[in-house]
Amino acid sequence: VALSPNTGFGPSPSSRAVAYDLVGRLPLVHGWTATAGIGYYDLHSVLGIGYVYGNVGLTYQYRAWQFDVSYIATNSEAKAHLGPGASNRWIADAIWHF
């Protein structure tokens, strides 16, 4: 659970938002891990909406490097109120842990 007492959404910079997340990681073989998550972003005090989102993906860890590919999706309420920024999409990243 994450609370943001001063979220950047909405007309007031002191608006409150809360995110609830459940995440799972399943170690596979040779540095691979399957990931999945689901969450709810409560923006009722800011924009009068709340929406569900989720993701599935794979992570590969090689020494200090981590590579991720994930598919992120939101429900229709988020798309209707937030526009293209809430579209379903694939993402990839590379992270160097030092």
C-alpha positions as CSV (number, residue, x, y, z in Angstrom):
1,V,0.0,0.0,0.0
2,A,1.4,3.4,-1.0
3,L,0.0,6.8,0.2
4,S,0.8,10.0,-1.7
5,P,-0.4,13.0,0.4
6,N,0.7,15.5,-2.3
7,T,0.0,13.8,-5.6
8,G,0.5,15.8,-8.9
9,F,-3.0,14.9,-10.3
10,G,-5.9,17.3,-10.0
11,P,-6.2,21.0,-9.3
12,S,-4.7,20.9,-5.8
13,P,-1.1,19.9,-5.1
14,S,-2.2,18.7,-1.7
15,S,-4.6,16.0,-3.1
16,R,-4.3,12.5,-1.6
17,A,-3.9,9.3,-3.7
18,V,-3.6,5.7,-2.5
19,A,-2.3,2.7,-4.5
20,Y,-2.9,-0.9,-3.4
21,D,-0.6,-3.5,-5.1
22,L,-0.2,-7.3,-5.0
23,V,2.9,-8.6,-6.7
24,G,4.2,-12.1,-7.3
25,R,7.7,-13.3,-8.5
26,L,8.4,-16.9,-9.4
27,P,12.0,-17.8,-9.8
28,L,12.5,-20.0,-12.9
29,V,15.9,-21.3,-14.1
30,H,19.3,-19.8,-15.0
31,G,18.5,-16.2,-13.9
32,W,15.0,-16.0,-15.2
33,T,12.0,-14.9,-13.1
34,A,8.3,-14.6,-14.0
35,T,6.5,-11.6,-12.5
36,A,2.8,-10.6,-12.2
37,G,0.9,-8.0,-10.4
38,I,-2.5,-6.4,-9.9
39,G,-3.3,-3.1,-8.2
40,Y,-5.9,-0.4,-7.6
41,Y,-5.2,3.3,-7.8
42,D,-7.6,5.3,-5.7
43,L,-7.8,8.9,-7.1
44,H,-11.3,9.6,-5.7
45,S,-10.2,12.6,-3.6
46,V,-8.3,14.0,-6.6
47,L,-10.2,13.2,-9.8
48,G,-13.2,11.3,-8.6
49,I,-12.1,8.0,-10.0
50,G,-10.2,4.8,-9.1
51,Y,-8.9,2.2,-11.5
52,V,-7.5,-1.3,-11.7
53,Y,-4.2,-2.1,-13.4
54,G,-2.0,-5.1,-13.8
55,N,1.2,-6.5,-15.4
56,V,2.8,-9.7,-16.4
57,G,6.4,-10.1,-17.5
58,L,9.8,-11.8,-17.4
59,T,13.1,-10.7,-15.7
60,Y,16.6,-11.9,-16.5
61,Q,19.4,-11.3,-13.9
62,Y,23.0,-11.5,-15.1
63,R,25.5,-10.4,-12.4
64,A,24.9,-6.7,-11.7
65,W,22.5,-6.4,-14.7
66,Q,18.7,-6.9,-14.7
67,F,16.6,-7.0,-17.9
68,D,12.8,-6.8,-17.7
69,V,10.0,-7.0,-20.3
70,S,6.4,-6.6,-19.1
71,Y,2.9,-6.0,-20.5
72,I,1.0,-3.4,-18.5
73,A,-2.8,-3.0,-18.7
74,T,-5.4,-0.8,-17.2
75,N,-9.2,-1.1,-17.1
76,S,-11.6,0.9,-19.3
77,E,-12.3,3.5,-16.6
78,A,-8.7,4.6,-16.6
79,K,-8.6,4.8,-20.3
80,A,-11.8,6.8,-20.5
81,H,-10.6,9.4,-17.9
82,L,-6.9,9.5,-18.5
83,G,-6.7,9.0,-22.2
84,P,-3.7,7.6,-24.1
85,G,-1.5,7.7,-21.0
86,A,-3.4,4.8,-19.6
87,S,-3.2,2.6,-22.8
88,N,-2.1,-1.0,-22.5
89,R,1.5,-1.3,-23.6
90,W,4.7,-3.4,-23.6
91,I,7.7,-2.0,-21.7
92,A,11.4,-3.1,-21.4
93,D,14.2,-1.9,-19.2
94,A,17.8,-2.6,-18.3
95,I,18.9,-1.9,-14.7
96,W,22.5,-1.8,-13.4
97,H,22.7,-2.6,-9.7
98,F,25.8,-1.1,-8.2
